Amino acid sequence: MRRHPHTLSRTPRLAALTALGAALLIGGPAATAQAQAPAPSPVSAAVLAPARAAAVGDICSSALPSQAHDTLELIDAGGPFPYPQDGIVFQNREGILPDQSTGYYHEYTVKTPGSSDRGARRIVTGEETDEDYYTSDHYASFDLIDFTC
């Protein structure tokens, strides 16, 4: 099963995000480079960056709804999927997930009990580093799934 090796690929990413956060908060190479570049507008520096960083969190696999586990099992099995849109390329138009080339991310429906349509819940996969994200609010925020808890 391909869902469990995520902790190895997450560690370097977490370290990079921590270093970037520290540089932005206390100064450092990133802050020095910004000082040499034209100053960003107050809107982009104060609003967009914090919103983006706050939108990607972590969720323990054990905290996912049972329907998300069903979807992950279907992904691992290669289908069949209940909706024709499952497996399509996720464009990341919201810019919340890390920037990647088109085709890197794919989305899959997580059934919502009682919903007459696909609902708002999805699993978005990143193929190269085998990362899986869960969203319960139709791409407004994402949580990287941690399969170790």
Phi, psi and omega in degrees: 000137187268003188276344191264344183278018185293332185298328179291319182284338182282328186301311179296325180294318178297318179297319179295318179294321179296316179296318178297316179299317180296318180296321180289325182280319186247358181096171181142200183305318180293320180292322178297317179297323179292325181295329180278336180272162176302143183293134178289159178294151180302329181295312183290323182285319187269335186251309188289313183297311179297322180297319180294315181294325183283342187279340178253117178239202177234150174220135176289139178307323181293343180269354180289151174293155183302328180294330176293321177295321176300316180296317178299321178295320177296320178298314180298324181278350182079020179102189006285150183257148185286341183235141181296338180282344182297131180094357180288161179293130174268123187279344183057039181299331180290339179072021183276318179284160178304141181298131177215166179289157178302135181100349181291317183260145174227148183243150181219142181284137168253113183304143177246113180304135178086351180275138180274353177232198182292341182076190186256353187269136180216157164251130175244125182255147171248114191291318189292318181254012174059044180260146180231133179242146176243136172230133177255357186234036176051056171078009176286331177209160180224149172236129174287128183282126177260113183272007180263357180226000000 
